[in-house]
Amino acid sequence: MKQTLLIIDAQQELIDGNQAESAVFRKEQLIRNINSVVKKANKSNVPVVFVRDLDVAEGKGKGFQVHEKIHVPTDAMIFDKTATNSFHGTGLLNYLNAQKVEHVVIMGCATEHCIDSAVRTATISGLDVTLVGDGHSTKDSHPLNAEQIIKHHNQTLHGHYNVENFSIVRNTEEDLFYPTHDLYRE
């Protein structure tokens, strides 16, 4: 089964914050977990794809780039987006289809926006999804804090299916590139 690690909006300014916005919840843990899964992907010969949001740091400079502490493989693909949904107008789905990808492992920011829409779009686009439960983050909002948002989405998106493909939530230490979706289909 062809797989891809998809890391969404793991950008310097989004993770660290700026004068107007706070940093994401548990940013150091997020960076460690992303690096851990990138290392696993490399060992398993799983391609890594990054998506960057052009709204972050006005789409330029150091703040726009993938966070400097995240290890970006030299052969990683990078797509830039203008919408919350990583699949909208980016060519990402065409790329995954051309590579015959059937399973994506998703990490990044922000949980209730770009991560949620990517998981849901991937499933209706014919992909099985593993959301890394400790590999996505966000900021506090009203009325929920970041930790509550993450927990809520991990619960809501685990088993999210209304079509043939669906999402499950697993954590960094698990064998993420050994998909377990078929266990639920039988």
C-alpha positions in Angstrom: 0.0 0.0 0.0 1.4 3.4 -1.0 1.5 6.0 1.7 2.4 9.6 2.3 3.2 11.6 5.4 1.3 14.9 5.1 2.4 17.8 7.3 0.1 20.8 7.2 1.0 24.4 8.1 4.0 23.5 10.3 5.3 27.0 9.7 7.6 29.1 11.8 5.2 32.0 12.6 2.2 29.8 13.0 3.9 27.5 15.5 5.9 30.2 17.4 3.3 32.9 17.1 4.0 36.6 16.6 3.2 40.0 18.1 -0.6 39.5 17.5 -0.9 35.7 17.8 0.2 33.3 20.5 2.2 30.1 19.9 0.4 26.8 19.4 -0.3 24.6 22.4 2.7 22.4 23.4 4.8 23.6 20.4 8.0 21.9 21.5 6.2 18.5 21.8 4.6 19.1 18.4 8.0 19.8 16.7 9.5 16.7 18.4 6.6 14.5 17.3 6.7 15.7 13.7 10.5 15.1 13.6 10.0 11.6 15.0 7.4 10.7 12.4 9.5 12.2 9.6 12.3 10.0 10.7 10.0 6.9 10.7 8.8 7.9 7.2 12.3 8.1 5.9 13.2 4.7 7.4 10.0 3.2 5.8 10.6 4.9 2.4 7.4 6.9 2.8 7.4 10.2 0.9 6.9 13.4 3.0 4.7 16.2 1.8 4.4 19.6 3.4 1.6 22.1 2.8 2.2 25.8 3.6 -0.5 28.4 4.1 0.1 31.6 2.1 -1.7 33.6 4.8 1.1 32.8 7.3 3.6 35.7 7.5 2.0 37.1 4.3 3.4 34.2 2.4 7.1 35.3 2.6 10.2 35.3 4.7 11.3 33.1 7.6 7.9 33.1 9.2 6.3 31.5 6.2 8.8 28.7 5.9 8.5 25.3 7.6 9.6 25.7 11.2 13.4 25.8 11.4 13.5 23.0 14.0 11.5 20.6 11.7 13.7 18.3 9.6 12.5 18.6 6.0 13.8 15.8 3.8 15.6 17.0 0.7 13.1 15.1 -1.5 10.0 16.4 0.3 7.2 17.8 -1.9 5.9 21.2 -0.9 2.5 22.7 -1.8 1.3 26.2 -1.0 -2.4 26.9 -0.4 -4.7 29.9 -0.2 -7.6 28.1 1.5 -8.1 26.3 4.8 -8.5 23.0 2.9 -5.1 21.7 1.8 -6.7 20.0 -1.2 -8.4 23.1 -2.6 -6.5 24.6 -5.6 -3.1 23.0 -4.7 -2.7 20.0 -6.9 -2.2 17.9 -3.7 -4.9 15.3 -4.6 -3.7 15.0 -8.2 -0.2 14.4 -6.8 -1.4 11.7 -4.4 -3.5 10.0 -7.1 -0.6 10.1 -9.5 1.6 8.4 -6.9 -1.2 5.9 -6.3 -1.3 6.8 -2.6 -4.0 5.0 -0.6 -3.1 6.0 3.0 -2.0 9.4 4.4 -0.7 10.1 7.8 -1.6 13.7 8.8 0.1 16.1 11.2 0.4 19.8 11.7 -1.7 22.9 12.4 -4.4 24.1 13.2 -6.5 21.3 14.5 -10.0 22.7 14.1 -9.3 24.3 10.7 -6.7 22.9 8.3 -6.3 19.5 10.0 -10.0 18.8 10.3 -10.7 19.8 6.7 -7.8 17.7 5.4 -8.9 14.6 7.2 -12.5 14.9 6.0 -11.5 15.7 2.4 -9.0 12.9 2.2 -11.6 10.3 3.3 -14.2 11.4 0.7 -11.4 11.5 -1.9 -10.7 7.7 -1.5 -7.9 7.8 1.0 -7.6 6.1 4.4 -6.2 8.6 7.0 -4.2 8.2 10.1 -4.4 11.4 12.2 -1.5 11.6 14.6 -3.3 12.4 17.8 -0.3 14.0 19.5 1.0 15.4 16.2 -1.4 18.3 15.6 -2.0 21.5 17.6 -3.8 24.8 17.8 -4.3 27.9 20.0 -6.9 28.6 22.6 -10.2 30.0 21.3 -13.5 31.0 22.9 -15.1 28.9 24.3 -12.6 26.0 24.2 -8.9 26.0 25.1 -6.4 24.3 22.8 -6.2 21.1 24.8 -10.0 20.7 24.6 -10.0 21.4 20.9 -7.4 18.7 20.3 -9.1 16.1 22.5 -12.4 16.9 20.8 -11.1 16.4 17.3 -9.2 13.3 18.2 -12.4 11.8 19.5 -14.6 13.1 16.6 -12.2 12.2 13.8 -11.4 8.7 15.1 -13.5 6.4 13.1 -14.8 9.2 11.0 -16.4 7.5 8.1 -19.4 7.9 5.9 -17.8 6.4 2.8 -15.5 3.5 2.1 -12.4 5.2 3.5 -12.1 6.6 7.0 -9.8 8.1 9.6 -8.3 6.6 12.7 -6.3 8.4 15.4 -3.0 7.0 16.6 -0.1 8.5 18.4 3.5 9.1 17.5 5.0 6.1 19.2 2.7 3.7 17.3 3.6 2.1 13.9 1.8 4.7 11.9 3.0 3.3 8.6 1.3 0.0 9.3 -2.3 1.1 8.7 -4.9 -0.8 10.7 -8.0 0.4 8.8 -8.7 -3.1 7.4 -9.2 -4.5 10.9 -12.3 -2.3 11.1 -13.6 -3.2 7.7 -14.0 -6.9 8.4 
